[in-house]
Amino acid sequence: MITMNMLRERIDATGAWEDIADILGINTPPETLAKVANDEVIYRAYVEGSTKSKELRAKLHKHPFPDITRLGRYSDPSIEYHLGGGLSAAMDITQKAEKHNHRFESASNIFDFGCGTSRILRYMIEFLPGPQYYGSEVFRENIEWGERAFPEVIYLRQNTFPPLDVQDGIFDIIYAYSIFTHFEETLHLQWLSDLHRMLKIGGLIILTIHGEIILKRCKDEEDIRQSMYVTGRDYEELYKKFYDNGYIYYSCYDHKQLSNGGLDSNVFGITFISKEYIRGKWSNKFKVLEHDGGAISHWQDYIVMTKL
């Protein structure tokens, strides 16, 4: 799994402590900083420091950064989000996998479903080489950039609807970060079925969802309502639907922008899924090993499952 100690070791190996002290404005001699730097400083070095300094970036990252103004328009359009969010997610996912006896280092084939700008794959490749990594993405320009920037990865061109052109039972581990947070109900079941097909028996799948925690925050927090496109909707009606059916989906994004990117905007919006729904609808294909509610910033839940 990816750990802070791995990140620290790269800083040590590249002699980057002086750069970090200078760029982050830390008034500590580099040799002292190397001994006392905490996790926050190391994280800032890889995210904030690498953004500010090409020299530090070259030491800490082995792959190029994306043109976020062009490739990040379907998500948070900041390089800090892609670097920092990718790092946090990569650490979380690899730790979840190891917790459930699936080490990335021991896997043969690993799949990032909906990889975006390869922000998570970046860290998997650099710190856990060995497995063959795959990534899929519906936005063609992200795939084309990924193929140039990360030649170690096999990229799959993904349509809105499954299947993917991949053989059955090839993957040891599949992860899907903030993907099942957006699918219309029928589409999400179709993709879940296709991922099940591609996963080895006993293989691990790790994905994130919007659950009850973020839905409840929408009631009282205006900034959350806006982020989740709940403003202007009947919250009580939404919550009743969630309580009764366990699944909420609504279309909310710019139709033209999504269509230009290759997504069917009628089936890609905002989704909330309950624990009860998962137990009832997913248990015929997977055994749920962990449901970590609100694990990501009190916002998204982590679901860890194995293929039956």
N, C-alpha and C positions, 0 to 999 in steps of 0.2 A: 504494500500500500504506500501511497505518497505521504510523506511525513515532513514536518518542519525541519527535521534533522537533515533530510535529503537536500532541501533548499539551502540550508546553512553550509552543507558540504560543498555545494557548487560555488557559493560565495567564497569560501576558503580557497578552493582550487583555482579560482580565477583571480584571486587577489583583489576583490571588488570592495573591500571594506572602506578604503579611502574614498572611492567614488560615492559610496552610500552615505558616508558622513557628510561629504560636501553637498551632495544633491538634496538630501533630506534636511540639511541644516542642523545636524547633530554635533554639538560642540564637545566631542569626545575623540581622543586619539584613536586611529584605526585599530591599533593592536589591542586597545582596551575595549573598543566597541565589539570586536570579534569575540570577546569573552563574555560581555554583559548583555549583548543584544537579545531582546525578547522576541516572541513570535510576531508581535505587532510590527517591529522594525523590519524583520525579515519579509513579512507580507508586503509592507510598504515599499521595500526595495524592488520586489518583483512587479509591483503594480505602478505605484506613483513614480518611483525612481526610474523604472524602465521607460515610462512614458515621457519623462522630462529629458532623459539623456540617451543619445544614441550609443555612446560608449558603454554605459552600463547595460543597456539593452543587448548589445553584442556579447557581453560577458555572460549574462544570465539566461538568455534565450537563444536557442539554436535555430529557430525558424523565424521567418519574417512576420511582421504585424499586418493585419488586413487594413485596407482603405475603408475605415469604418463609416465614412460619409456615404459610401456607395453600397457596401455590403451589409451594414448594420441597420438599414432603414426599416427592417421588419421587427426590430427589437430596440432595446435601449441604445441610442446612437452615441455611445461614448466608449472610447478605448479602455477606460478604467473598468467599465462594467464587463467588457469581454475578457480582460486580463484577470481582474479580481474575481468576478463571478465564475470564470472558468477554473481558476485555481481552487476556490472554495469547493466547487462541485466535484472536481477531480479528487480532492482529498476525502470528501464525504463518501463518494461512491466507492472508492477503493477500500475505505475503512468498513463500509457496510458489507462489501463482498467478503472481506477477510473475516469479519465477525461471523459470517455464515459459511465459513470454511471453503471459500472460493477465492483463492489468491490470483490476482491479475498476473503475477509473475509465472504462475504455473499453467495458465490458459494457453490454448492454441489459437483460437479465433474469438475476437471481441468486437461487438457491434455498437456503435453510437448511432441510434435511430433519431434522425432529425438533428444533425450535427451543427447546423447553422454555419458560423464562421470557423468551425473547428476549435472553438475556444476551450473545450474540455479535452479534446484529442491532443491539443498542443502539449499538455502536461503529461498525459498518458504516454505519448511517444517518447518524450524527453527523459522521463524519470522511471518509466516501467517498460523499457524496450524488451522485445522477445516475442510476445504474441503478434499475430497478424491482426492489425486493426482495420475495421471497416467503418465507413460513415455514409449515411444517406441524407439527402436533402432535396427538397422540392424546388428551391430557388436555384436555377441553373448557374447564375453567376457565382454563387457561393461554392458550388461544386467545381467549377472551372478554376477558381482561385485556389481552392484546397488542393486540387491535383498538382498545381504548380508549386505551392508552398510546402506541402506535406507529401512528398512522393512515396513515403513509407506506407501510406494509407491507401486502401482500395475503396474508391468512392462509387456509390450506387446512385443512379439517377432515379429519384422517387417521384411518383405521380401522387395526386391527391388520394386516389383510391388504390388499395393493394390489388395484386401481390407485387412483391419485389422479386427480381430475377436472381434468386439465391436458392441453392439446394437445401433440402430439408435437413434439420438436425446438425447444422454446421457450427453453431456458436456455443461457446462455453458460458459466456456472459453477454447479456444485452442490457444496455441502459438507455433510458429515454428521459431526458431532463426537460421539464416544462413543455411537453408535447401532448400528453393526455389531459392537459389543462385546457385544451382548445378544441377537441373533436366533438362533433355532433354524435349523438348516442349510437346510431347504427354504424357510423364510420369508425368509432372507437372500438366497437366490438369486432369489426372486420380486421382492423389493424392488430388488435390483441390476438386474434386467431392466427394471423400471418406471422407474428412474432413467435407465437407458440410453435408454429410449424418449423421455423428456422432454428429454434433453440434445442440443444441436446436434452435428452431425458436426464433429469437431475440437474440441468443447467440453471443458472440464476438470472433473474430479470429484476432490474432495479428501475423504478420510475417514480415520477412525482405527479401529484394531483393537487387541485384546489379542494379542500375539504371543509368541514364544518367550522374550523377555527377562523379561516379567512372570511367565510360567509357571515359569521357573527360579528366580525370586526366591521363589515360593511354597514351594519346597523347604526353605529355610533361615530364612525370616523370618516369625515368627509373626504379626506385625501385618498382613503382606501376605496370609498364608493366611486370616486372618479377614476382611479386606476383600474378598477374592475368593471367600469362602465355600468354601474348600478344606479348612478344619479339619474333621476327621472323615471325610474322603474318602481313598481310597487314592491317594496322590500318584504312585507308580510306575505304577499302572494308567492314571492320567490322562496321564502323560507318554508312555507307550507308545502310547496312542490318538492323541495328538498327532503322534507320530513316524510311526505307521503310516498314519493317515488324514488328518492335517493339519487336523482340525477337532474341537474339543471343545465340547459344549454341555451345560449342566445347568440345570434349574429350581432356583431358590433363594430367590426373593423371596416376600413375604407374598401369598398368593393373593387374599385378600379385598381388600386395599388396591389391588392392581393391577386387579382386576376392577371395583372401584368407580370407578377412574379410566378404565376403558374398554379395558384391555389384557387380552389372553388370556394368562394367567399360565403356560400350558403351553408357550408358544413365546417367552417373554421371560425370559431368565435371564442367565447368564454364558457368554461365548463366547471361545474362543481360535482363531486362524487362522494357519497357517504360510505362509511365503513360497512354499513348493512348491505348496501348495493354490491360492494366488492365481494363480501362473503357470499352473497346470493348468486351473482352473475359471473364471477371469475373462478369460483372454486371448482368448476367442472374441468378446468384446464390447468390450474395452478394451485399450489398450497401456499397460503400467505404465511411467511415467516416473521414478518415485522411490519407494523403500521405505525410509523413515527409521526404523530400529528404535529403540524406546525414546526417541523424541524428546521425548515429554511426560513429564518427571519420571522417566525410566527406567521408564516404566509402559506407555504406549500408543505404537503405531507410527503414523506418518503414511504414507498411501498416496496418491500423486498419479497420476492416469490421464487419458488422453484417449480419446474415443469413436472407434472405428474406423468 
